[in-house]
Amino acid sequence: MKYDVAIIGGGPAGYTAAQKAGAAGRSTILFEKNALGGVCLNEGCIPTKTILYSAKMFDTAKGAVKYGVGAENVSFDLGRIMARKQKVVRKLTAGIRTLMSEAGVAVVQAEARIQGRDGGTLTIAAGDELYEADRLILCTGSETFIPPIPGLEVATCWTSREALMAKEMPASLVVIGGGVIGMEFASFFNSLGTEVSVVEMLDEILPGMDREAAAMLRAEYTRRGVAFHTGCRVTGVDGGLVEVAGSSGTFTLRGEKTLASVGRRPVLRGFGLETLGLETKNGGVCVDAFMRTSVTGVYACGDITGRSMLAHTAVAEAETAVAHILGRREPVAMSYHAIPAVVYTNPEIAGAGATEEVLREEGRPYTVRKVPMTFSGRFVAENEMGTGMCKMLLAEDETLLGVHLVGNPASELITIASIAIGRGMKAGELASCIFPHPTVSEIMKEALG
């Protein structure tokens, strides 16, 4: 069984690469040992956003009186929230199966293992069969990293997987790690009444995001009752007791459940990668601007590279790899300088391009244009007592370097900023665009003056 393109891993990178290659007429095979859609669709992006939307609806209903709407005895049903999450996942995984079928992609639901290469042909074993391919795209994704903390083991703590399977709401929850995953789960459980504590080793939550935006989100969730312990590290876990060390000494937090969310690491083991002798760095596979690895004919996309562990980055990398495989005259090199990032809390925060912290570290001069979200009439109409922020960072020639937003719907607005930054637009060019009124998107025009 010989194919033009073989792909290991059926997450966003894998199924995108398979669909693009298959639709272009290349014989394509996709190996996925679990469920199509990967972690993103089955245990990450989609299920978390589904339950977060339920929590947002609950928050909205509880606060409906602010908008002149009566809503008494508001309640939630965790079982129905989780059941709806599964329904959404099933619907989307079915959609991916349809895409693969329409593109003529052969899907093998089994663990794949690279056997090696003979000349220009790569051999892969799956089940009881052997497959050959001229090109191989590695899309094995990432896995939750459990830090070596005494007492913190998979059997005794939650990861995002277990949290998404919760059958009962814990009375209290200690979240280890104040990154994106940690904050999204802190948001969900806080909205539904759990007492939440977040322990973050750095001095601010959401490392990598704009620091001012992160501080605003932390202040909002502090107001809602979430306890933050920044600049602290967990030194041990003993049942429901979490030992924490900070600058002022050690203390103990009590949590009915403990959620480990300190990050993810690329999956490099278990599928025969060592047979290829690929170059790796900092735990990820090294690739060039066209997603080529150090071995001819082998590409890597998505979390396995360790560069930008976001589903939309994985999709873009897969498109870049397939374009190169197809031999297009002007394949577009992968660029990472304008990739948007979103935290789906309530309110949402989002950013694209450089942060102030990065610009200062690199010694690049910049100016700040910043306004509260309340400069948008639509935002005021739909966010009673909300504030938020739109911050735009400009170079000396007024080229957009970065945009950072706090307030709903930041996740939808950040695309405008990402496009503008990616195209190298100047402030005047973006400001000259006509934004529909009234929309929250007008806030960018307001910020640019």
N, C-alpha and C positions, 0 to 999 in steps of 0.2 A: 504494500500500500504506500504509494509515493505521492507526496503533495508538494506544491510550490512553497506553501507557507504553513508552518506549524506554530501553534501558540499554546503556551502552558499558563493557565490561570484565566478564569472567566469573569474577572471583575471588570470595572469600567475600562481599564486599558485593554484587557484581553478581548472582551466582546466588541469593543470599538474597532480594534485592529482586525478581528475576524470579519466583521461586517464590511469594512472598507475593502479588505483584500478580496473577499468573496464576491462582492458586488462588482469589482473591477475585473472579474473573470479568472482570478487566480484560484487554483484548487487549494482549499484551506481546511485545516483541521484544528479544532479547539479542544484542549484537555482541561477538565475541571473536576476535581475530586469531590467537591461538596455541591453547593448549589450555584447555578448561574447567577451572576450579579456580584459575586464575591462578598467581602466584608461590608462594602458600602451599602449594597442593597439589602443584605440579609441581617447584618449585625451593626450597621453604622449609620450612614447618612440618612437613608430613607426611614427606617424604623424610629430613629431618635427624633427626626423632624415630625413624624406622625404623632408621637406621644407628646411632643412639645406643643404641637398645635392644639391638642386636647387640653393641655394645661393652660394655654393662652385663652381658650374658650371659657374655661372655668374662671380665670382671672377676670375676663371681660364680663361674664355674667355676675360675678360678685360685685363688680364696680359699676353695674349698669345704671344704678340710681344717679350717678354723676351726669348721665346723659338723658335724664328724665324718663328712664324706663324702669318699671318695677320688676324685680326678680327676687322672689322670696324662696327660702329654703333650698338654696342652690346646693347641689351635691354632685358627686362624681362616682362612677362605677369603674374601678380599676380593671376588672375583668373585661368589660366592654371596650375600654381603651386599648388593652393589649390585644383583644380579638380583632379590633379594627386595624391595628398595626399589622397583624398577620395577613389580613385581607388585602391591604395595600401592597405588602411584599409579594404575595402570591400573584396579584394582578400584574405587577411590573416584571416579575421573573417570567411569567407567561409571555409578556411582550418581547422579552429578549429571546426566548426560544423561537418566537415567530420571526424575529429579525434574522436569526441564524438560518432558519429554514429558507426564508426568501432570498438570502444571499448565497444559498447553496453550500453553507458551511457544515462540515461533518463535526458533530459534537460527541466527544467521548467522555462519559461521566465515570471517570476512574482516575486513580493516582498515576501520574506520568513520571517516568524516570528516564533521564538522558543516558544513553548507553555510550555515546561518544560520536566521533565523526570519522569518516573514511573518505579522504579527498574532500570534495565539496558537499558530501551528503551527510546529514545528521540522522542518527537513529534514536528513536524514542520507544520505550516499552510502556504499555498500559494494559492492565488486565493480563490476558494471555497472548496479546498480539504485539507485533513489532511494526513500527511506522517509520517511514523515511521522509525527509524534507530537505529542500534546498536552502530554505531560510527558516530561522527560528526566532520567535519573539518571546522573551521571558517576561511574564506579568504575574509573578507569584505573590505580589502584595506584601503586606506587613502583618505583624502579630503584636498583641499587647505585651508590653514589657513589665514584668513584675520585679520591682527592685529588691535587692537582697536585704530585706529588713527582717530581723528575727520575729518569727510568728506570723509573718505575712506570706501566706501561701494561697495558691489557687483554690484549695479546698476550704479555706476559712475566710476568704474575702470575695467581694464582687469585682468583676471586671465589667466593661460595658455590656458584654454578652449576658451575664447573670442579671444585671440591672434591668435589661430589656425583657427579662422573663419573670419579673417579680409578680407574685400572686397576691401579696399583701403589702401595704405601705408600712415601712419601718417607722417606728416612733422617732428614731434619731438615726442620723447618717453622718459618718466622717468620710470626707472626700480627700484622698491623698493626691494632690496635684491640682493646681488652679489653672490648668490650660483649657483649651477649647472643650474637650470632652468632659473634664471635671466641672466646668462652669455650666455646660448645658444640662448635665444631670443634677447639679445643684439647683438650677432654675426649676426643673421639672418637679423634683421632690419638695422644694420649698413652696411652690405654688399649691401643691396638694396637701400641705400641712405637716410635713416632716421637719423636725428640728435638724438643721444642716450646719455642719462645720467644715470649713475648707482649710487645708494645710498646704501652703506653697513654700518651697525652699527659697525661691527668689523674693526680692522685696516688693514685687508687684505681681498681680495675677496676669494671665494671658501674655506670657513672654512672646515677643515677636510682633505683637500688635502695637498700635500707637499707645504710648504710656498714658497720655492724658485720657484717651478713650477708655482704657482699661480701668483707670482710677474712677472715672465717672460710673462705670458699670458696677464696680465694687461698692461705691457709696450707695448706689440704688439698692443693691441686694443686702447691704448692711441695714438699710432702713427697713427692709422687709424681714429682717430677723436672721439672716445668714451670718454666722460668726467666721471671720477671716483671721487666719494666723499666718501672716506673710513673714518671710525671713526665718522660717522655722522648718525643721525636718523631723520626720517620724523616725524614732529610734527603736521602736518595738511595738508589737501588737500581741495582746493577750486576751483572747476572747473579745469582749466588748470594750476593752480598755486599750486606748491608743496612747503610747508614750511619745511626747513631743519635746524637742529641745529647741530653745530659742535664745536670743541674745541676753534675755533676762533670767534665764534658768530653764529648768525642765518642768513640765506639767502633764497632766493626764486628761484626755478627752474620752467621754463615754459615747459609744455608738452601737445601736442595735445591729447595724450593718456597717461595714467598711468597704469603700469603693476605691480600688487602685486605678488611678488614671494619670500616670506619670509620663505616658508616651507610648510610642510604637516603634518597632524595629523591623527592617526588611527581612523577609523570609528567604534565606539563602541555603537552607539545608532540607534534605528529604526528597530531592528530585534529581540528584546526580549532577549538580552544577560543577562539582569538583572535577568531573571528567573533561571539562572544557578548558580549565585553567584560566578563567577570566580574571582580569585585573579588578580589584575591589579597593575601596577607600572608605574609611569611617563607617564600616559595616554595610555599605551599599555597593552595587555594581557600577563601575565607571562607564560612562557613555559620552559620546561627543554631541555636537549640536543636532545631529540627525538620529540620535538614539542608538548609534552603533557601539557595540562593546569592543574590547580589544581583540576579539576573535572574528574573523571575516564571516559574514553571513548570519551572525548572531546579534540580535537587538535586545534592548531591555527598556521597559516602560512602566511607569507607575511607581508605587512605593518601594519596589526592589532597588531603585537607584538611590533612595534616601534623600533626594533633593527637595522635593515639595510634595509632602504626603497629603494631597488633596485629590478628590475624584476628578475634578475638572482639569487639573494638571495632567492626570493620567490619560484622560481622553485626548488632550492636545498632543501629548507625547506619542500616543498610538497613531494619531493622524499623521504626525511628522514621520514616524518610522515607516508606515505603509507607503506614504508618498515617495520616500526614498527607495523603497523596494520596487515600486512600480516604475522607477526610472524617469520620473517626470523631469522636464527640462529645468525647471526652476523650483526645486523643492524648498519649502520655507523652513529655515532653521528654527529650532525650538528656542523661545525666549522666555525668561522667567521674571523680567523686571516689572511687569504690569499684571501679574496674576492676582485676582481678587481673593480675599479671605473673609469669611463671615463667621460670626458667633451667633447662633440662633437662640439666644436668650430672649427675654421679654423685658426691656427693649433689646432689639438686635444691635450689634455693632459690626462694622465692616471696614475694610481698608484695602487699598491697592497702591502699588508703588512704594516709594521709600517712606520711612517714618522719620520724625525729627531726630530720634536717637541714632539712626543709621547715618543720616546726613551729617550730624555733628561729629560722629566717630570718623567719618571719611573726610571731614574738613571741607565739605561742599557748601558754599554759601546758599542761603535760601531765605525766602520771606513767607510769612504765614497770613493767609486770609481765613478768618474764622467768624462764624455767626452761630447763634443758637438756632435750633430747629424751629423755634417759635416765630422765626421770620417767614415761615411758610404758612399761609392761611389754611391750607388743607391739613397740615400737621396739627395746628391749634384746634381745628374742628373735630379731629378724630383722636386726639391725645390729651384729654382733660388733665391738667396739672403736669403734663410732660414737658421736658425741656430739650434735651438732646444737643447735638453739636454737628456742624459741618466744618471740617478743617481742610484747607487746601494749601499745599506746599508748592511754591514756585521757585524756579531758578532765577538767576539774575536777569535773563532775557525773557522771563515770565513763561517759560515752558513748564507744563505741569509735571511735578516730580512725584507727588503723592496726594491721595485724598483719603480722609478718615471720617467715618460717620458714626454717630450714636443716635439711635431712635428708629422706630419703625417707619417705613419698611426699608431699612438700610440694605438688606440682602438684594433687593430689586434695583436700588439706585446705584449700587457700586459698579454695575456693568457699564454705566455711562462713563464713570471715571476711568475704569480699566481700558476702555476703548480710546479715550482721550489721551491717556498716558502712553498706551501702546503705540499710538499714531504720532506721538511727539507734538501734540497740539499745544498752542500757547493759550494763555488765559483769555485773550481777546477773541480767539477763534471759538472757544467753547461758549463764552458769554454771548457771542453773536447768534448762537443757535436759538431757535424759537422753542421754548418749553410750553407744553399745554398748561392752562390755568383753569382751576386750581389743582395743582399736584405738588406733592412733597419734593419732586425732582427739581422744582424751581429754586430750591435752596442753594443749588450750585451756582445758579446765575446770581442769586443774592450775595453769595459769598465773594464772588468775583467783582461785584460792584458795578 
